[in-house]
Amino acid sequence: MRMNNLADYLEGVRTVAIAGHVNPDGDCIGSCMGVWLYLCDNFPDLEADVYMQPPREVFGYIRGLDRIHTECDEKKEYDLLILLDISSRDRIGVAGPYVETAKKTLCFDHHVTNRGQYTWLYNEPEASSTCEVVWRFLDHGKVSKACAEALYTGIVHDTGVFQYSSTSPDTMRTAAELMEKGIPFSRIVDESYYQKTYVQNQIMGRTLMESILLMSGKCIVGIVRQREMKFYGLNPSDMDGIVNQLRNTIGVEVAVFIYETDFQTFKVSLRSKEYVDVSEIAMAFGGGGHRRAAGCTMQGTPYDVVNNISLHVEKQLKEQGLYD
């Protein structure tokens, strides 16, 4: 039975852990911090902790990031674990052990591939973002400006600043209500989504310059090896935005971006514009995500990875009549 307000899940709860996925993106950070700020603002007797890998500096305007826990204390037990933007249990970040020890688990998500088993799971794949899902469970009159900033951040990032097909009239209404809280919406977009460091621009430029077109230009592939990341002094969070820029290429339906996380181990990011369900492709390799944005981890040489992914992309393009 669905309870429509977050407060309904807090009956008898004294301690809450809040967590998202590994390598947190804007929606994960925004939803985790949004829920934490809402609890801090409205339930002062509740002990609430956020567990997350350190976010990138561009999110520094979100209140409370200096309070996050980057490691879990496995001796600690919580009455409730709130998971946000988790497509699968193996993607849970530093708070993973609490899934087994927390008395109850509550998960808010919007990944079509989420099949997790929790006390409560509210997965709404039609929603633009987990932040949009969370908004539906909050008392809007009790949402502070700081909480609104966090939630708006997640919506902006998972909609590509309201340009992806997941953006709906409900998304825009949610964004409008958050804007009415007095948030600096244009600064949030500019600083957290568009601005890049010099080296981030360098690796993006290099990846675009060395990218390859496949399948008569319907698919584009970009690759970054570990040696290049070390040369520029980059980490995985610096790869944000590259696959979306590849996707913007005229004539491309599917963008594939892979970067090496360990020797012959690659993180694969997939994006499509209109026809290809990349979540289906990611699931074939143990990953997940959305129809138009998904990912997985694969082993092998970069050529092995690209060839294996390409077979699935080609199959869907042919089924859609986009490639002979």
N, C-alpha and C positions, 0 to 999 in steps of 0.2 A: 504494500500500500504506500503510495507516494504521499509524503508530507511536503507541503509547498513552501515552508519557510525554514531556513537553516536553524532557527531557534528551536524548532520541534525536535531536532536531533541531539540537542544539548541537555535534555532532561536527565538529571542524575549524573551529568558529566562534570568532572572537576579538572581533568587534564586532557589537553588536545595536542596532538602532533600534526603538523601540516607539511606535506611534501609533494614534489613533482618528479619529473623524469630527469635522467642523466643529461648533461650538457643543456641546461635549461634555456629555452628561447623566450621571446617576449611574452607569449601567451602563458607559458608555465610560470615565469616570474610574476607576471601581472596577476594571475589567478591566485597563486600562493600568497603573495603579499596582500592582495585585496581581501582575501578571507581572513588573514591574520589581523590586518588593520580593523576590519569590521568587528572581529571578536574583541580586540583590545578596546575599541571605542565603546562597545555596547555591553560587554560582559566582563567587567573589571575583576570579578572574583574568580574568573577562569584562568588557569595557567595554560598558555598557548605558546608553542615553540614551532619555528619554521626550520626545516632541514633542506639544505640545498647546496649544490656546488656554487662557488663564488660567481655571481653574475658579472657580466662585462661592465666596465666603468660607465658606459653610455646610459645605464639604468640607474645611475647614482641619485637621481632626483626622487626616486621612490622612497618614501619614508620607511625606516625600519630595517633597511638592508644591512645595517651595521649590527643588527640583533640576530641574524640568521646563524644556525648551527651548521657547520660544514662536516661534522662527524657525529655519529650517533653513539649514545651510551647504551650498550646492549643490556645493561642491568636495569635500565629505566623502563617502566611500563606506563602506558597511557590508557585512559578510558576510551578515547576515540582517536582514530587515525583518519585524517581527511586527505585523500589523494586527489591530485588535480592534473589534468592533461596527460594521464597515463594510458598509453595505448595497449600496454601489456605489462604484466607483473615483473617480467625480467628487465623492464625499462625503469623501474623505480630506482631513484638515486640513493643518496646516503642513508635514507630512512628505511631501506629494504627490510631489515630485521623486525621492525615494528609491525609489519603485516601479520606476523605470527603471534606476536605478544600483546598487541592492543586488544582490548575487550570487544570493540566494534570497529568496523571500517566503513567509510563513506567515500565514494568516488564520484567526482564530476568530470565528465569527459565529452568529447565530440568526435572521436576516431571511430570510423566505421568498422575497424578491425578489433575493437576492444571486446574481448570475451571473458574478462576477469570475473572472479568469484569474490564478492565482498558482501558485507551485511546489507549495504545499499549501493546500488550502481545506477547512476543517472547519466546515461550516454545518449547524447542527442546529435547524431551525425549531420543533421540539417543545419545545426547552429554554426555560425562562422568561427567560433572560438570557445574555449572553455570559459573564458571570462564572460561571454554572453550567457552561457548556461548558468554560471554562478549568479549573475544578476537576477535571474528569474527566481532565485531562492532567498533573496535579501529583501528586507524592509527598506524600500527606496528612500524613505524619509530619514532613515538612520545611517545612510551612507555618507561618510565625511568626504571632504575634498581630497584628502590624501588617499583614501580608499578608491575614489573615483579615478584618480590619476593612474593608479595601478591597473584597474580594470580596463580603462581606455587604452592603455599601453598594449595589453594583450589583444584587444580587438584590432587595433591598428596593425600589429605585426602579423596576425594570422589572416588578415584580409588583404595584405599588401597595400595598406592605406585605401581600403574599400574598393579595390579593383578586381579581386578574385570572384569567381562565380558563387562562392559560398556567402557572399554579401547579400543580405535580404532586406526587405523593408523593416523587419524586426531588428536587424543589426543596426540600421540607421536610426531607428527610434531609440534603441539602447544608447547609442553613441550620443544622440542629442540630449538625453536625460543626464548622461554623465557630464556633458559640456555645461549643462545648466548648474552644475555644482561649482562652476567658476574655475575649472582647470585650465592650465595654459596649453590648450590642445595643439596649437601650431608648433610650439616649442617641443612638445613630446614627440610629434611626428618627425621634426627636423633633426633633433638631437639623438633620438634613440633608433630611428629607422634609416634615415638617409646619410647622416654623417659617418664617415669612415676615417680611420687613421691613414697616414701616408703609406705604411706598408700594406695595409688592407687593400688600398687602391692599387698598389703595385702588383700584388698577387692576383687581384681580379683582372687587371689589365693583361697580365701574362697569361692567365688562364683563357681569357677571351681570344687573345692573339693566337694561342696554340690549339684552340678548340678545333674539332673536326665535325663536319656534317655527314650524316649517313642517311640512307633511304630517301634519296632524291631531295635532301634538304628538310625532311620532315622530323629528323632527330638530330640533336646536337649533343656533343660529348665534351666535357672538360675534365682534366686530370691534374691533380697536384700530388707529387711524391713527398715523402718525408724529408728527403735531402733539400727540397725547395723550401719546405716549412722551416727547417733548421736554418737555412741561409738567411731567410727574412726574419727569423725570430718569432714565428707565428705559432699559435695553438689552435685547437679545433674551433673555438668560438670566433676566431678571425675569418673563418670560412663562410660566415653568414652572408647571405645576399648574392653569392656568386651564381648559384643555380637559378635564382630568379632573373638575374641579368641574362643568363644564357637563354632562358625561356622567352625573353623579350625579342629574340631574333625573328625577323620577318620570315614567314613560311614554316617556322618550326612548330610542331605539335607537341613534341616531348623533349625535355631537357634532362640530361643525365650528368651529374657532377659527382666525381669520386675523389676522395683524398685519403692518403695512407695514414692510418693511426698506429700501425705497428708493421713489422716486416711482412709484406704481402698480405696485409689485412686492411681492407678499405671500407670506409663509411660511404654509402651510396645514397645520394639525394636525388629524388625524381620529381619532376613537375610536368604537368600537361596543361593544355589550354582548353580543350573542349571535348575531345572524343575518347582519349585513352584513359582507362582506369588504372592509375599507377599504384593504387593500394593493392590491387590484385597481383601486380608484378612483385611488389615488395613482399607480400605474404608468401609468394612462391620461394623466397629466399630467407624466410624466417623473420621478416620485418613487418611493418604495418604503416598505417597512416590514413590519409584521406584519398578520395577518388582523384583529386588533382594535385595532391602533395603527399609524398610518402618517402620512406627510406628503409634501409636495411644495412647489415654488415656482411661483407663477403670476403672470402680468402682466395688467394691465387695471384697471378701476375695481373697488372692492370688490363692487359689484353684479354685474359681469361674472363675477368669481371665484365668488361664491356661487351665481349662476345656473348656471354650468357644472358646479360640483360637485354641485349639487342634482339635476341631471338624472340623474347616475349613482347617487346615493343613492336617488332615487325609483324608478329601474329595479330596483334590488335589493330594495327594500321591496315592490314589486309582485310580483316573482318569488317572494318569501317569503310572499305573501298578507297582508302587514301594512298595505298601503295600496291603496286602490281607484284 
